[in-house]
Amino acid sequence: MVKPSERTPGLTWATLRSYRAHRMEKTNKIFVAGHRGLLGSAIMRTLQRQGFANVIVRTRAELNLANQPAVASFFARERPEGVILAAAKVGGIKANSDYPVEFLLDNLLIQNSVLTAAHATGVRKLLFLGSSCIYPKHAKQPIAEDSLLTGPLEPTNDAYAIAKIAGIRLCQAYAAQYGENYISAMPTNLYGPHDNFDLVSSHVLPALLRKAHEAKTNDARQLVVWGSGTPRREFLHVDDMADACLFLLQNYDAPEIINVGWGEDISIRQLSELICEVVGFEGELTFDASKPDGTPRKLLDVSKIKALGWRPKISLRDGIASTYQWFLEHELTPALSAR
């Protein structure tokens, strides 16, 4: 097990009172917050496949995670031993730019409610899921974990990033002050089954996938992509990320954040071309440079998790192909299918 040996700026690990390492076992009662989302649903598939039979979930209608008294009551009643906090308000550049209040406030409320309830009821291990957008816009590439808070954030998603940074710091504060085993993983850009394919609020890969499908279905001559096409992004299939989550629950016990990614990136132009090839759209690709590009490059340094023995398995081409198949089977409305 990895122990808290490195010092994180602003925190003194010598103040740990009673550090409690805990490996999640298949008999442990685990609460997966956000089990219907992109990552949460993948985590559920992985836990079920690995034989974890004591997993508890609640829909948003059953439990509003932003309601602190309701969350506290739920934890007091259910007493989970482990928690995976995959619930969050997420979206692409446009959604983040249009609704910064919701992206900041909703995520703060969710995080604070779950973390305070976990501490109050003696949860033995908690995994907090952050995001690669927590790092500075112009961070040195590939981005190592110690790049956090070393420069300005990307303005188009800084509200979401600030909320996630606050969640990380709260986990570390609980570790420093109370010896809680709360770990934080920073995924790169995720994609896969149960993604959001809405063109207004989705991230770049699912949005491009849907746009390419609609262009093909409508026999369009061209497909317009936001931005210049030059920014580079790293992508990880959500099933690989879910596998990493279980790996960390069983093998990592340090308060320091840990990156999870593929370790390679691709330009938005190359991604667009690959998606068109998978979908079968043969028209022209054009790029609207008047639209925002976002961060120029975002590639994570994943040497830390690789040193622990974890590696991703699903290639980008295979992942896009399987995601497109899932989209065809689950996401198309009757109106879109009839076009």
C-alpha positions in Angstrom: 0.0 0.0 0.0 1.1 3.5 -0.7 1.4 5.6 2.5 1.4 9.4 2.8 5.1 10.0 2.5 5.1 13.1 0.3 4.3 16.5 1.6 1.5 18.4 -0.1 1.8 22.2 -0.1 -0.3 23.8 2.6 -0.9 20.6 4.6 1.2 19.0 7.3 0.9 15.3 7.2 2.7 15.1 10.5 -0.6 16.2 12.0 -2.3 12.9 11.0 -3.8 11.4 14.1 -4.6 7.9 13.2 -4.0 7.0 9.5 -6.3 4.2 8.6 -5.3 2.2 5.5 -8.2 0.1 4.2 -8.5 -2.2 1.2 -12.0 -2.4 -0.2 -13.2 -6.1 -0.1 -16.0 -7.7 -2.0 -18.1 -7.9 1.2 -17.8 -4.2 2.1 -20.9 -2.1 1.8 -20.0 0.5 -0.8 -22.1 3.6 -1.8 -21.6 4.7 -5.4 -22.8 8.3 -5.7 -23.8 9.2 -9.3 -24.3 5.6 -10.4 -26.3 6.5 -13.5 -23.7 8.9 -15.0 -21.0 8.1 -17.5 -18.4 7.1 -14.9 -20.8 5.9 -12.2 -22.5 3.4 -14.5 -19.1 2.1 -15.6 -18.1 1.7 -12.0 -21.2 -0.3 -11.3 -20.5 -2.6 -14.2 -16.9 -3.2 -13.0 -18.0 -3.8 -9.4 -20.7 -6.2 -10.4 -18.3 -8.0 -12.8 -15.7 -8.3 -10.0 -18.2 -9.8 -7.5 -18.9 -6.8 -5.2 -22.4 -7.8 -4.0 -23.0 -5.2 -1.3 -23.2 -2.0 -3.4 -25.9 0.6 -2.6 -27.2 3.4 -4.9 -29.8 6.1 -4.9 -31.3 7.9 -7.8 -31.5 11.7 -7.8 -35.3 11.5 -7.1 -34.5 9.2 -4.1 -31.7 11.3 -2.7 -30.7 14.8 -3.6 -26.9 14.8 -2.9 -26.9 18.6 -2.7 -29.3 18.4 0.3 -27.0 18.1 3.3 -29.5 17.0 5.9 -30.9 14.3 3.5 -27.5 13.0 2.8 -26.6 13.0 6.5 -29.7 11.0 7.2 -29.0 8.5 4.5 -25.4 7.9 5.7 -26.6 7.5 9.3 -29.1 4.9 8.2 -27.1 2.9 5.7 -23.6 3.2 7.3 -21.5 2.5 4.1 -18.0 1.4 4.7 -16.7 2.7 1.3 -17.9 5.6 -0.9 -17.1 6.4 -4.5 -18.1 10.0 -5.2 -18.7 10.0 -9.0 -21.7 12.4 -8.8 -21.1 15.8 -10.3 -22.6 18.4 -12.6 -20.6 18.2 -15.8 -20.6 19.6 -19.3 -18.6 20.9 -22.2 -17.2 24.4 -23.0 -20.6 26.0 -23.8 -22.4 24.6 -20.8 -19.6 25.7 -18.5 -19.5 29.1 -20.0 -23.3 29.6 -19.9 -23.9 28.3 -16.3 -20.9 29.0 -14.1 -23.0 29.5 -11.0 -24.5 26.0 -11.3 -21.2 24.3 -12.1 -19.6 25.9 -9.0 -22.4 25.8 -6.5 -24.0 22.5 -7.3 -20.7 20.7 -7.2 -19.7 22.3 -3.9 -23.0 21.3 -2.4 -22.7 17.7 -3.5 -19.1 17.3 -2.4 -19.6 19.0 1.0 -22.7 16.9 1.8 -21.1 13.6 1.0 -17.8 14.2 2.6 -19.2 15.6 5.9 -21.6 12.7 6.1 -18.9 10.2 5.4 -16.8 11.6 8.2 -19.7 11.8 10.6 -20.6 8.1 10.1 -17.1 6.6 10.0 -16.7 5.7 6.3 -13.5 3.7 6.1 -12.4 4.7 2.6 -13.7 7.3 0.1 -12.7 7.9 -3.5 -13.2 11.4 -4.8 -13.3 11.8 -8.6 -11.9 15.1 -9.8 -11.0 16.2 -13.3 -7.9 17.1 -15.4 -9.4 20.6 -15.8 -8.2 21.4 -12.2 -4.7 22.0 -13.7 -3.5 25.4 -15.0 -4.3 26.3 -18.6 -0.6 26.5 -19.5 0.7 23.8 -17.3 3.9 22.0 -18.4 3.1 18.9 -20.5 2.5 16.2 -19.6 0.8 17.5 -16.5 2.1 16.1 -13.2 0.1 16.1 -10.0 2.3 18.8 -8.4 1.2 21.3 -11.1 -2.0 21.9 -9.1 -2.4 25.6 -8.2 0.7 26.7 -10.0 -1.0 29.0 -12.6 -4.3 30.4 -13.9 -7.1 28.0 -14.9 -8.8 27.7 -18.3 -11.5 30.5 -18.1 -14.1 28.4 -20.0 -14.4 25.9 -17.2 -12.8 27.6 -14.1 -16.1 27.4 -12.0 -16.2 23.6 -12.3 -12.4 23.3 -11.7 -12.5 25.5 -8.6 -15.3 23.3 -7.2 -13.2 20.2 -7.8 -10.1 21.7 -6.3 -12.2 22.6 -3.2 -13.3 18.9 -3.0 -9.7 17.7 -3.3 -8.6 20.1 -0.5 -11.4 19.0 1.7 -10.4 15.4 1.3 -6.9 16.2 2.2 -8.0 18.3 5.2 -10.0 15.4 6.5 -6.9 13.2 6.1 -4.6 15.8 7.9 -7.0 16.7 10.7 -8.7 13.4 11.3 -6.6 10.7 9.6 -9.4 9.8 7.2 -8.6 7.6 4.2 -10.0 9.8 1.5 -8.2 9.5 -1.9 -8.6 11.7 -5.0 -8.2 10.6 -8.6 -7.9 13.0 -11.5 -9.3 11.4 -14.7 -8.4 12.7 -18.2 -11.2 13.2 -20.7 -13.6 10.2 -20.5 -16.0 8.8 -23.0 -18.0 5.7 -23.6 -21.5 4.2 -22.9 -24.0 6.5 -21.1 -22.1 9.6 -22.2 -24.0 12.8 -22.9 -24.5 13.2 -26.6 -26.5 16.5 -26.4 -24.9 19.0 -28.8 -25.4 21.9 -26.4 -24.0 20.4 -23.1 -21.8 17.5 -24.1 -18.0 17.2 -24.2 -16.0 17.2 -27.5 -15.9 13.5 -28.3 -19.6 12.6 -27.9 -20.6 15.9 -29.6 -18.4 15.1 -32.6 -19.7 11.5 -32.7 -23.3 12.8 -32.9 -22.5 15.5 -35.4 -20.7 13.0 -37.6 -23.7 10.6 -37.4 -26.2 13.3 -38.2 -24.1 14.6 -41.1 -23.9 11.1 -42.5 -27.6 10.4 -42.0 -28.5 13.7 -43.7 -26.0 13.3 -46.6 -24.4 16.5 -45.6 -21.4 17.7 -47.6 -19.5 19.1 -44.7 -19.2 18.8 -40.9 -18.3 22.0 -39.0 -16.1 21.5 -35.9 -15.8 24.2 -33.2 -12.3 25.8 -32.9 -9.2 25.6 -35.0 -8.7 21.9 -34.6 -5.2 22.4 -33.2 -5.7 21.8 -29.4 -4.6 18.4 -28.2 -6.6 16.2 -25.9 -6.1 12.8 -24.1 -9.0 10.4 -24.0 -9.7 7.4 -21.8 -12.5 4.9 -22.2 -14.8 5.0 -19.1 -14.5 1.2 -18.6 -10.7 1.7 -18.2 -11.3 4.5 -15.7 -13.7 2.3 -13.7 -11.1 -0.4 -13.6 -8.6 2.2 -12.3 -11.0 3.3 -9.6 -11.3 -0.3 -8.3 -7.5 -0.6 -8.5 -7.0 2.5 -6.4 -9.6 1.5 -3.9 -7.6 -1.7 -3.4 -4.0 -0.4 -3.8 -3.8 3.3 -3.0 -4.1 5.0 0.4 -2.3 8.4 0.1 -4.0 11.8 0.4 -2.0 13.1 -2.6 -3.9 13.3 -5.8 -3.2 10.8 -8.6 -3.7 11.1 -12.3 -5.5 8.5 -14.4 -5.2 8.6 -18.2 -3.9 6.9 -21.3 -0.6 8.8 -21.5 -1.0 9.9 -25.2 -3.0 12.7 -26.8 -4.4 13.6 -30.2 -5.4 16.8 -31.9 -9.0 17.8 -32.3 -8.5 17.6 -36.0 -7.1 14.1 -35.8 -9.9 13.1 -33.4 -12.5 14.5 -35.9 -11.0 12.5 -38.8 -11.0 9.3 -36.7 -14.6 9.8 -35.7 -15.7 10.4 -39.3 -13.8 7.3 -40.4 -15.5 5.2 -37.7 -19.0 6.6 -38.4 -18.6 6.5 -42.1 -19.0 10.2 -42.9 -17.1 11.0 -46.1 -17.9 14.7 -46.5 -15.6 17.7 -45.8 -14.4 18.7 -42.4 -14.3 22.4 -41.7 -13.1 24.2 -38.5 -14.8 27.4 -37.2 -11.9 29.3 -35.7 -14.3 31.9 -34.3 -15.3 29.4 -31.6 -13.2 28.9 -28.5 -10.4 26.3 -28.5 -10.1 26.0 -24.7 -6.8 24.8 -23.2 -4.2 24.4 -26.0 -3.0 21.0 -24.7 -4.0 18.7 -21.8 -2.0 15.5 -21.4 -1.6 14.0 -18.0 1.5 12.5 -16.5 0.4 9.1 -15.5 3.7 7.7 -14.4 2.5 7.6 -10.8 -0.4 5.2 -11.3 1.6 3.2 -13.9 4.4 2.7 -11.3 1.7 1.1 -9.0 1.0 -1.4 -11.8 -2.1 -0.1 -13.6 -2.5 0.2 -17.4 -5.4 1.1 -19.7 -6.5 -1.6 -22.2 -9.0 0.0 -24.6 -7.5 1.8 -27.7 -9.1 5.0 -28.8 -10.3 3.6 -32.2 -11.9 0.5 -30.5 -13.4 2.7 -27.8 -14.9 5.1 -30.3 -16.3 2.2 -32.4 -18.0 0.6 -29.3 -19.3 3.9 -28.1 -20.8 4.6 -31.5 -22.5 1.2 -31.5 -23.9 2.0 -28.0 -25.1 5.4 -29.3 -26.9 3.7 -32.2 -28.6 1.2 -29.9 -29.6 3.5 -27.0 -29.4 7.2 -27.8 -31.2 7.8 -31.1 -34.7 9.3 -30.8 -37.3 7.9 -33.2 -37.2 11.2 -35.1 -33.4 11.1 -35.6 -33.6 7.4 -36.5 -36.2 8.1 -39.2 -34.1 10.8 -41.0 
